[in-house]
Amino acid sequence: MPFITLERILAHTSFFSFFFFVTFIYWGKFLYINIKTITILGEISMKIACFCITSFLLIRWVSSGHFPLSNLYESSMFLSWNFTLIHLILENKSKNTWLSIITAPSAMLAHGFATLSLPKEMQESLFLVPALQSHWLMMHVTMMMLIWANEAWGSYWNWDPKETWALITWLIFAIYLHTRMIKGWQGKKPAIIASLGFFIVWICYLGVNLLGKGLHSYGWLV
């Protein structure tokens, strides 16, 4: 119970007190409301938000006994943490905050979706389903995904919706790299392919989970 309470405090504090405030600040700067004191407050708030989410993920990891990527809620919080970390790294290295108008709202939206939209049942820490009780949980990409699929379901490929859309995503970005590196395309055409790939990524990550069908349906409701 103490773990659950602490998780909720960290999740809601980082969203309402910091992410919303940080997004307001950086969009204000984008609109030329650039005051040094407010900028410093934005930087401090983002660091506190990063600390809160990092603490949340570590507590979830310790309390559940597995890396927090087992369902849509945990992966959305992890995505928000990644946006926050990217934000801080870019801001520290470049001293240029224009990318912050993208990273800050992205972190806020991913966090808000997880905290405010997903069912309370999903937000609670539960035991892993049998298919996820594997050391492949933290590293299931490319060929490793196939090995894990064979270990969990007895087949390397099942044409599951998640697998199929993941394959489509790989093909789209393979085409993008081919046109840029081999064909030498620049400008509008590769940008269209990259935009399509970005859209497909969200279908694979979010859309398939919301359908709740296939072998990966535990990503929506465990």
N, C-alpha and C positions, 0 to 999 in steps of 0.2 A: 504493500500500500504506500509506504513512504516514497518508493521509486516512482510510482504512478503519479503521485501528487507533485513531486519535484519535476518530472517530465512535463506535466501540463503547465506548471509555472514557467519553466524555461521556454516552452514553445509559445505560449501566449505573450509572455513578456517580450521576447525577441520580435514578435510580429507587431503587436500593437504599439509598444513603446519605442521601438527602434526602426524596423523596416519601413513602416508607414512614414515616420518622421524623416528618415534618410531619403526616401524617394521624393518627398515633398521638397527637401533641400536641393537635391541635384536637379530636379526639374525646374526649380526656381532659378538656379544658376544658369540653366539652359536658356531661360527667359531673361537673362541679363540682370538678375537680382543677385549680384555677387558681393557679399559682405564677408570679410575675412573671419569674423567671429562665428558666423553661421556655418561657414565652410569647415572650420575646426570642429564644431559640434557634430557636423555630418560625419567626419572622419572618426571621431570618438564613438559615435553611436553605432557605426558600422562595425567597429572593432568589438564593441560590447555584444552586438547581435551575433557576430561570429563566435564569440566566446560562449554565448548561450546555446547556440545550435551545436557547437562542438561538444559542450557538456551534455546536451540532450542525447546526442548520438552515442557518446561514451557510456552514459548511464543505461541507455537502451541495450547497448552491447553487453554490458556487465549483467544486467538484470535478466536478459533473455538467453544469454549464452551463445548468441550467434550474431554475426555482423548484420547491422540493421538495413538490409536490402530485401527483406522477404516478401513485401507486398507494396501496393501503390503508395500507401502512406509513408512508409519508411524510405522508399526510393525518392519520393517527392521532397522529403526533408533533406535527404542526402544531396539531391539536386540543388536545393536552396543553399545548402552549405557550400557546394562547389561554386555557385555564382558569387557567393560572399567572398570566398577565398580568392577567386579570380579578380574580383573587384579590388581587394586589398593589395594583391600583387601588382596589378597594372597601375594602380594609383601610386604605389611606392616606387616603382621603377621608372615610370614615365613622367610623374608629377603633372600629368594631364588628366583632367577629370571628365573629358567629354564622353568617354566610354561608360562612365558611371550612370549616365541617363539610360543606359541599356541594362547594365548588370544589376543595379539597385532595384529597378522595377521587376526584373526577371526573378531575382531572389525573393522579392515580396510576393509575386504571383504564385510561384511554386510553393512557398510556405503557406500562403493564404488558402490555396487549393487543398493542401494537406490538412490544415488545421480547421478550416471553416466548412469545407464541402464534403469531405469523406465521412462515412459513418463512424460513430463512436466505437463500434465493435472493431473496426479495422485499426483504430488508433491505439488500441490496447496491445500490450505485448503478449503474444501467444506462442505456443509451441509450434515449431516448424512442421509443415506437412511432410510426409515421408520423402517426396521427391526432392525437397530442399535440404534434407538432413545429409549433407555431403560437403566435403572440403572444397568442392567445385563452386560453392556459392559465391565466393569472392572473386572468382576468375573465369566465369563462364562466357567467354567471347570466342568468336571464330571457331577453330577446330575443337577447342576445349568444350564449347557448347555441345558439339556432336558427341564427344566422349561422355559427357554428363547425361545427355539424353539416352544414350545406350545403357548407361548404368542405372538410370531411374526407370525407364520405360521399356528397355529391352530392344530398342531400335534407334539407329543413328539419326533417322529423319522420319517424321510422321505427317508432314504437311499440315501441322498445327497452324492456326491463324498467326500466332506470334512468330513462329519460325518462318512462315511464308513472307510476312511483311518485313522481317529482319533481312531475309534474302533479297527482297525488292530494294530495301535501303542500301545494302551493299552494292547491288548492281547499278543503282542510280549514281552513287558516288564513284564507282569504278569507271562509269562512263564519263563523269566529270573530270576525273584525273586523266583519263585517256585523251579527252579533247584538249585539255590544257597542256599536257606534257608531250603527247605524240603529235597531235594535230596542230598544236600551237594556237588554239582559239583564245581570244581575249574579248573583253567587253560584254556585250549583252547576252550572247548565246550561252557561254558557260555560267553566267549569272542566273539565267533562267533555270538551267539544270541544277545548280546549287540550291536555288529557292525551292524547286520541286523536291529535292532531297531533304531539305529542312522540313517541309510539310509532311513528307512520308515518315520521317523520324517520329513526329508527333502522333501520327496514326498508329505506328508500331508501338510506341510507348504508352500512349493514353487511350486511343480509340479502341484498340483490341482489348485492353483491360476492361473498359467500360461495357463492352459487349458481354463479357463474362462467359465466353465460350472457349472450349478447347482445353488442352492439357495444362495451359498456363492460367486457367481461370482463377487460381488461388491468389493471383496478383490483385484481384478485385476484392473478393471476400474469402478469407481463410476459414 
